Amino acid sequence: MNIKKILNITLFFVLGMLTALLTFILVHFYTRSTYETLSEANTKQLQLISQKTDAMITSAETIARLLYQDESILGTILSSDLTGQNISSVNAGIDLLYTKYYSAFQQFGLSFDIVCLGENGFRYSSCGYTEKDFERLSSFSWYRKQRAYGNASYSVTNFVPSPKSGGNTYCYAIVRNVYQVSGDFAGAIIVFVDENTLSSIYSDSIRPDSTIHLLNEYSTVVSSNDKSKIGITPKSTPDYLFVRSSNPYDIYTNNYGVKCFCVKYTSTVTGWTIFEQIPLDSIMQPVRKIIYLIIAIVIGFYLLVLFVFSIITRSISRPIHAICEEMEHSISRNFAHLKIKTQLAEIKRIGDSYNHLCDAINVLIKDVQSAEKQANDAKFNFLKAQINPHFLYNTLFSIKCMVEMGNQKHASKMLTLLIALLQNSVSSNRSMNTLLEETAILRKYVQLQNLRYDNRIQFHTNLPEECMQLTVPRFLIQPLIENVFLHAVPLGNDRIELFIEFQPDGGKLLVHVCDTGIGFTQPELEDILAQPSASASSHIGLSNIQNRVQLLYGPEYGLSASCDSHFHTIVTLTLPLQKGGAKELVPNTDC
């Protein structure tokens, strides 16, 4: 793929993303603006409906207050001596008041009924209540509860059934309780407002496909064009959250799976909320045409810009293609400098940078050749270090002494072990051994040294089964064992315990080399590691081990020293956990 294609593809995607983003912003802005405009218009409409509802509720409260202030009604409810003549006279007077108030408040569209209920047996109803209806009314929980609380005035929005419609129409009630001077309950004056009266306020002013709910301050539906919702609190969580929130409008899916545009208005007089749901599809149908036009304009602009930029990329790709050909020729001429022939400053800068790179590559090639030589030298030194000349000299000298003393069997065993160690040193090109292989080699080394030192070393290992196939660099642990024989064994005739433990710790492998010889502490180890390798010969290879491990794995790995009540020296080698194959070896735990 050439740079022209890359530029074109990049441009295609970048412009595509920018176009999509621009389209999204425009559509989102226009849609949001439409929602806000619609919300503002509908809120004003709901405000007018709410004001009419407030006027109607206030009117009903005024009627209840006027009836409560009427002396004939109040006196009749409070009277303890009622006659049929008195009751008929009072009923006729209430009928006149009902007719008067009904005519006066009809201008607000208010239709209502009056019910008077006295403990002395007085009964009045403008809606044809029977004695059974009065008993039913007095048995309602809200009636009994407010009577027990001693409330003088309250409203009921849990919809007392009205006999006029056979008990199917719900009502809003204003109640005035009457009490004796002694504080005993005497009766109640109730003004009922039919739910159809409330729904007539908004029925002619809303969209035919919208749903409207009138909710009281407890979010209970007082009136709705969906009669199945009257008397209940919205069960849909989005509905309830929207009614209780401060958002003027919202968009969500209702209980019927229809995505709706919802708007509300809360009255400051009654605290009631009028809540309208409009199917979003009916709102978005005219809006979609404008959105499609916006998308078409943006796409046309995108195609025009893409065409212009394709011409620009072509003018950029030509000189770049030319300089690439020059670079290919330069590589074939051992990174010779470019001869730049262009007027573009950027292309000249690329050429100059390439010429500097050629100089750096030539220097790097020389450095690599030098590094290869050093690596070969280091490999040779490493191979020489695998066979400790001092160890070979002492071992061969010991074998010579055994032969001269006539202990051919002892000498033969020492030769066998030495041959096995030397064979392991030179017979494999692998740089790693499994722990199972490494412990077998260490065991042979300790056996050979024990033959020299009259079995004064008690050797033990603890190699868990799950660690047997873990790998470590070859000849990494043996110098730690050599130091025990170099520093601990020649100092006395006591038997020395040598213990090697392999312990996995998270992603690390801890190799503990413990002995009961002379003590060796962490500060001493740090002093040795701080010295040049040549001056650290008194402790064989510790600096080499430290440098080798940290070069391979990093500064968090390497050697540390400690001790406990039993082992005077515990040298811990920290390595990463590594796995690899191994040949079958049968480990011994004691020597």
FENJO-V507124 format. One record per residue. N is the residue number from 0. RES is the residue in one small letter. PHI is phi in whole degrees, -180 to 180 (none if undefined). PSI is psi in whole degrees, -180 to 180 (999 if undefined). Layout:
N | RES | PHI | PSI
N | RES | PHI | PSI
//
This chain:
0 | m | none | 124
1 | n | -88 | 173
2 | i | -68 | -28
3 | k | -65 | -44
4 | k | -65 | -40
5 | i | -61 | -45
6 | l | -63 | -41
7 | n | -66 | -43
8 | i | -66 | -44
9 | t | -60 | -44
10 | l | -63 | -40
11 | f | -60 | -47
12 | f | -72 | -42
13 | v | -64 | -48
14 | l | -64 | -36
15 | g | -62 | -44
16 | m | -66 | -43
17 | l | -64 | -40
18 | t | -65 | -44
19 | a | -62 | -41
20 | l | -65 | -44
21 | l | -62 | -44
22 | t | -61 | -44
23 | f | -62 | -43
24 | i | -64 | -45
25 | l | -64 | -46
26 | v | -64 | -43
27 | h | -63 | -43
28 | f | -64 | -46
29 | y | -66 | -42
30 | t | -64 | -44
31 | r | -64 | -41
32 | s | -62 | -40
33 | t | -64 | -44
34 | y | -61 | -44
35 | e | -66 | -40
36 | t | -64 | -45
37 | l | -65 | -39
38 | s | -64 | -42
39 | e | -64 | -44
40 | a | -65 | -45
41 | n | -69 | -35
42 | t | -64 | -40
43 | k | -63 | -40
44 | q | -65 | -43
45 | l | -66 | -31
46 | q | -65 | -41
47 | l | -64 | -42
48 | i | -64 | -41
49 | s | -65 | -39
50 | q | -64 | -40
51 | k | -65 | -40
52 | t | -64 | -43
53 | d | -60 | -42
54 | a | -63 | -39
55 | m | -68 | -44
56 | i | -66 | -43
57 | t | -62 | -38
58 | s | -64 | -42
59 | a | -63 | -39
60 | e | -67 | -37
61 | t | -64 | -42
62 | i | -62 | -44
63 | a | -63 | -39
64 | r | -67 | -41
65 | l | -65 | -41
66 | l | -65 | -39
67 | y | -66 | -30
68 | q | -85 | -8
69 | d | -73 | 122
70 | e | -67 | -36
71 | s | -66 | -40
72 | i | -69 | -46
73 | l | -63 | -42
74 | g | -65 | -37
75 | t | -66 | -43
76 | i | -66 | -36
77 | l | -84 | -14
78 | s | -68 | 143
79 | s | -102 | 0
80 | d | -133 | 93
81 | l | -104 | 141
82 | t | -121 | 162
83 | g | -62 | -34
84 | q | -67 | -43
85 | n | -62 | -43
86 | i | -63 | -43
87 | s | -63 | -40
88 | s | -65 | -44
89 | v | -66 | -41
90 | n | -61 | -41
91 | a | -64 | -40
92 | g | -64 | -39
93 | i | -68 | -36
94 | d | -61 | -41
95 | l | -65 | -44
96 | l | -63 | -42
97 | y | -59 | -45
98 | t | -64 | -40
99 | k | -65 | -49
100 | y | -69 | -37
101 | y | -60 | -43
102 | s | -69 | -40
103 | a | -67 | -40
104 | f | -96 | 4
105 | q | -66 | -26
106 | q | -63 | -24
107 | f | -91 | 3
108 | g | 76 | 21
109 | l | -89 | 123
110 | s | -116 | 133
111 | f | -148 | 170
112 | d | -134 | 155
113 | i | -118 | 137
114 | v | -132 | 128
115 | c | -117 | 134
116 | l | -138 | 113
117 | g | -111 | 149
118 | e | -69 | -20
119 | n | -83 | 4
120 | g | 101 | -2
121 | f | -71 | 133
122 | r | -137 | 135
123 | y | -147 | 141
124 | s | -151 | 133
125 | s | -89 | -2
126 | c | -118 | 19
127 | g | 77 | 38
128 | y | -68 | 139
129 | t | -96 | 172
130 | e | -60 | -34
131 | k | -66 | -37
132 | d | -67 | -39
133 | f | -63 | -40
134 | e | -66 | -39
135 | r | -64 | -43
136 | l | -61 | -45
137 | s | -72 | -13
138 | s | -93 | -7
139 | f | -63 | 144
140 | s | -64 | -40
141 | w | -64 | -36
142 | y | -66 | -47
143 | r | -69 | -37
144 | k | -67 | -48
145 | q | -66 | -34
146 | r | -64 | -43
147 | a | -67 | -35
148 | y | -74 | -18
149 | g | 78 | 24
150 | n | -73 | 137
151 | a | -90 | -30
152 | s | -146 | 135
153 | y | -163 | 168
154 | s | -119 | 154
155 | v | -125 | 120
156 | t | -115 | 21
157 | n | -101 | 20
158 | f | 65 | 81
159 | v | -73 | 127
160 | p | -64 | 142
161 | s | -104 | 130
162 | p | -65 | -20
163 | k | -59 | -32
164 | s | -109 | 22
165 | g | 72 | 21
166 | g | 86 | 10
167 | n | -101 | -13
168 | t | -100 | 134
169 | y | -91 | 157
170 | c | -135 | 159
171 | y | -107 | 134
172 | a | -121 | 137
173 | i | -108 | 124
174 | v | -119 | 134
175 | r | -120 | 111
176 | n | -83 | 143
177 | v | -113 | 133
178 | y | -125 | 147
179 | q | -69 | 167
180 | v | -60 | -32
181 | s | -73 | -10
182 | g | 97 | -1
183 | d | -76 | 146
184 | f | -68 | 130
185 | a | -110 | -28
186 | g | 162 | -168
187 | a | -148 | 148
188 | i | -114 | 123
189 | i | -124 | 133
190 | v | -113 | 119
191 | f | -98 | 134
192 | v | -114 | 119
193 | d | -65 | 141
194 | e | -61 | -33
195 | n | -62 | -30
196 | t | -65 | -42
197 | l | -67 | -43
198 | s | -70 | -22
199 | s | -68 | -19
200 | i | -66 | -40
201 | y | -112 | -7
202 | s | -63 | -32
203 | d | -94 | -4
204 | s | -114 | 4
205 | i | -110 | 164
206 | r | -67 | 147
207 | p | -67 | -23
208 | d | -99 | 5
209 | s | -96 | 158
210 | t | -117 | 133
211 | i | -126 | 137
212 | h | -126 | 137
213 | l | -107 | 114
214 | l | -113 | 143
215 | n | -81 | -173
216 | e | -67 | -14
217 | y | -100 | 13
218 | s | 65 | 28
219 | t | -96 | 136
220 | v | -72 | 119
221 | v | -91 | -38
222 | s | -150 | 149
223 | s | -165 | 152
224 | n | -79 | -8
225 | d | -103 | 94
226 | k | -63 | -19
227 | s | -71 | -16
228 | k | -93 | -9
229 | i | -69 | 134
230 | g | 90 | 2
231 | i | -125 | 160
232 | t | -88 | 140
233 | p | -51 | 124
234 | k | -83 | -25
235 | s | -71 | 128
236 | t | -59 | -44
237 | p | -60 | -41
238 | d | -59 | -49
239 | y | -65 | -44
240 | l | -65 | -38
241 | f | -67 | -43
242 | v | -62 | -38
243 | r | -84 | -13
244 | s | -84 | 175
245 | s | -98 | 3
246 | n | -72 | 135
247 | p | -73 | -26
248 | y | -151 | 165
249 | d | -158 | 163
250 | i | -129 | 123
251 | y | -160 | 172
252 | t | -93 | 129
253 | n | -84 | -172
254 | n | -64 | -23
255 | y | -92 | 7
256 | g | 80 | 16
257 | v | -102 | 130
258 | k | -78 | 125
259 | c | -125 | 153
260 | f | -99 | 122
261 | c | -118 | 137
262 | v | -140 | 153
263 | k | -147 | 164
264 | y | -148 | 133
265 | t | -111 | 128
266 | s | -74 | 138
267 | t | -84 | -10
268 | v | -88 | -54
269 | t | -100 | -17
270 | g | 79 | 6
271 | w | -81 | 151
272 | t | -117 | 130
273 | i | -104 | 127
274 | f | -129 | 123
275 | e | -121 | 135
276 | q | -114 | 128
277 | i | -124 | 128
278 | p | -55 | 131
279 | l | -64 | -33
280 | d | -60 | -40
281 | s | -69 | -27
282 | i | -79 | -42
283 | m | -80 | -13
284 | q | -58 | -49
285 | p | -73 | -27
286 | v | -71 | -34
287 | r | -61 | -35
288 | k | -61 | -43
289 | i | -69 | -37
290 | i | -64 | -43
291 | y | -62 | -38
292 | l | -65 | -42
293 | i | -61 | -44
294 | i | -63 | -42
295 | a | -63 | -41
296 | i | -64 | -43
297 | v | -66 | -41
298 | i | -64 | -41
299 | g | -61 | -41
300 | f | -64 | -40
301 | y | -61 | -45
302 | l | -65 | -39
303 | l | -64 | -46
304 | v | -64 | -39
305 | l | -62 | -40
306 | f | -65 | -44
307 | v | -63 | -44
308 | f | -71 | -28
309 | s | -64 | -36
310 | i | -67 | -40
311 | i | -66 | -43
312 | t | -64 | -32
313 | r | -65 | -39
314 | s | -70 | -25
315 | i | -83 | -37
316 | s | -71 | -29
317 | r | -62 | -54
318 | p | -65 | -30
319 | i | -67 | -41
320 | h | -62 | -38
321 | a | -66 | -43
322 | i | -70 | -29
323 | c | -64 | -41
324 | e | -62 | -40
325 | e | -62 | -39
326 | m | -64 | -39
327 | e | -62 | -42
328 | h | -66 | -36
329 | s | -64 | -40
330 | i | -63 | -41
331 | s | -69 | -17
332 | r | -104 | 33
333 | n | 59 | 48
334 | f | 59 | 47
335 | a | -72 | 156
336 | h | -68 | 149
337 | l | -80 | 149
338 | k | -107 | 103
339 | i | -89 | 124
340 | k | -126 | 86
341 | t | -158 | 157
342 | q | -98 | -6
343 | l | -81 | 123
344 | a | -62 | -37
345 | e | -67 | -41
346 | i | -67 | -39
347 | k | -61 | -41
348 | r | -65 | -38
349 | i | -62 | -44
350 | g | -62 | -44
351 | d | -63 | -41
352 | s | -64 | -39
353 | y | -65 | -40
354 | n | -64 | -40
355 | h | -65 | -37
356 | l | -66 | -40
357 | c | -60 | -43
358 | d | -61 | -43
359 | a | -67 | -36
360 | i | -66 | -42
361 | n | -62 | -40
362 | v | -66 | -40
363 | l | -65 | -39
364 | i | -61 | -42
365 | k | -64 | -40
366 | d | -65 | -39
367 | v | -65 | -42
368 | q | -63 | -40
369 | s | -66 | -41
370 | a | -66 | -37
371 | e | -63 | -40
372 | k | -64 | -44
373 | q | -63 | -37
374 | a | -65 | -41
375 | n | -64 | -41
376 | d | -63 | -42
377 | a | -66 | -39
378 | k | -63 | -40
379 | f | -65 | -43
380 | n | -64 | -36
381 | f | -65 | -42
382 | l | -65 | -37
383 | k | -67 | -36
384 | a | -72 | -17
385 | q | -65 | -27
386 | i | -112 | 106
387 | n | -72 | 112
388 | p | -59 | -37
389 | h | -65 | -42
390 | f | -64 | -43
391 | l | -63 | -42
392 | y | -62 | -49
393 | n | -63 | -41
394 | t | -66 | -47
395 | l | -64 | -36
396 | f | -65 | -40
397 | s | -64 | -40
398 | i | -64 | -41
399 | k | -60 | -44
400 | c | -63 | -39
401 | m | -63 | -42
402 | v | -64 | -44
403 | e | -64 | -31
404 | m | -84 | -3
405 | g | 84 | 11
406 | n | -95 | 69
407 | q | -65 | -34
408 | k | -64 | -43
409 | h | -66 | -42
410 | a | -65 | -39
411 | s | -63 | -40
412 | k | -65 | -39
413 | m | -66 | -40
414 | l | -63 | -40
415 | t | -61 | -46
416 | l | -66 | -39
417 | l | -65 | -41
418 | i | -62 | -41
419 | a | -63 | -41
420 | l | -67 | -44
421 | l | -66 | -37
422 | q | -64 | -40
423 | n | -66 | -31
424 | s | -71 | -35
425 | v | -113 | -6
426 | s | -91 | -6
427 | s | -135 | 143
428 | n | -95 | 2
429 | r | -68 | 146
430 | s | -97 | -10
431 | m | -125 | 147
432 | n | -125 | 151
433 | t | -76 | 161
434 | l | -63 | -31
435 | l | -65 | -43
436 | e | -69 | -41
437 | e | -66 | -40
438 | t | -68 | -32
439 | a | -65 | -41
440 | i | -66 | -44
441 | l | -62 | -38
442 | r | -64 | -40
443 | k | -66 | -38
444 | y | -64 | -44
445 | v | -66 | -38
446 | q | -61 | -42
447 | l | -65 | -43
448 | q | -68 | -35
449 | n | -63 | -32
450 | l | -65 | -31
451 | r | -77 | -34
452 | y | -112 | 31
453 | d | 55 | 42
454 | n | 54 | 43
455 | r | -83 | -9
456 | i | -102 | 122
457 | q | -95 | 110
458 | f | -105 | 130
459 | h | -135 | 150
460 | t | -132 | 154
461 | n | -129 | 96
462 | l | -116 | 101
463 | p | -60 | 151
464 | e | -60 | -37
465 | e | -72 | -10
466 | c | -101 | -6
467 | m | -63 | -34
468 | q | -95 | 5
469 | l | -71 | 147
470 | t | -113 | 149
471 | v | -137 | 157
472 | p | -61 | 143
473 | r | -65 | 149
474 | f | 60 | 24
475 | l | -88 | -32
476 | i | -93 | -28
477 | q | -57 | -40
478 | p | -60 | -30
479 | l | -66 | -35
480 | i | -71 | -39
481 | e | -60 | -37
482 | n | -64 | -31
483 | v | -65 | -46
484 | f | -70 | -29
485 | l | -77 | -38
486 | h | -109 | -31
487 | a | -97 | -42
488 | v | -71 | -45
489 | p | -71 | -9
490 | l | -83 | -9
491 | g | -168 | -176
492 | n | -107 | 2
493 | d | -72 | 152
494 | r | -76 | 142
495 | i | -118 | 135
496 | e | -95 | 127
497 | l | -118 | 124
498 | f | -132 | 129
499 | i | -117 | 126
500 | e | -124 | 133
501 | f | -108 | 123
502 | q | -132 | 113
503 | p | -72 | 139
504 | d | -141 | 92
505 | g | 67 | -121
506 | g | -96 | 15
507 | k | -121 | 160
508 | l | -117 | 125
509 | l | -104 | 123
510 | v | -109 | 110
511 | h | -99 | 119
512 | v | -107 | 109
513 | c | -117 | 140
514 | d | -145 | 161
515 | t | -103 | 23
516 | g | -81 | -146
517 | i | -70 | 153
518 | g | -72 | 152
519 | f | -147 | 115
520 | t | -105 | 171
521 | q | -64 | -44
522 | p | -59 | -38
523 | e | -65 | -41
524 | l | -63 | -41
525 | e | -64 | -37
526 | d | -64 | -42
527 | i | -66 | -44
528 | l | -69 | -25
529 | a | -76 | -18
530 | q | -83 | 155
531 | p | -60 | 152
532 | s | -58 | -36
533 | a | -66 | -31
534 | s | -89 | 0
535 | a | -102 | 25
536 | s | -70 | -16
537 | s | -69 | -21
538 | h | -124 | 102
539 | i | -58 | 119
540 | g | 71 | 7
541 | l | -63 | -44
542 | s | -64 | -39
543 | n | -63 | -42
544 | i | -62 | -48
545 | q | -60 | -47
546 | n | -65 | -42
547 | r | -64 | -44
548 | v | -66 | -44
549 | q | -73 | -30
550 | l | -68 | -37
551 | l | -76 | -42
552 | y | -122 | -18
553 | g | 118 | 168
554 | p | -70 | -15
555 | e | -79 | -4
556 | y | -111 | 159
557 | g | 142 | -154
558 | l | -102 | 149
559 | s | -148 | 160
560 | a | -131 | 148
561 | s | -159 | -173
562 | c | -158 | 167
563 | d | -141 | -169
564 | s | -68 | -21
565 | h | -102 | -52
566 | f | -95 | 125
567 | h | -76 | -24
568 | t | -135 | 129
569 | i | -131 | 106
570 | v | -99 | 124
571 | t | -110 | 126
572 | l | -106 | 119
573 | t | -101 | 124
574 | l | -132 | 160
575 | p | -76 | 153
576 | l | -71 | 124
577 | q | -136 | 141
578 | k | -115 | 150
579 | g | -167 | 169
580 | g | -76 | 163
581 | a | -154 | 152
582 | k | -77 | 160
583 | e | -72 | 123
584 | l | -130 | 143
585 | v | -101 | 112
586 | p | -77 | 146
587 | n | -107 | 143
588 | t | -96 | -13
589 | d | -134 | 151
590 | c | -127 | 999
//
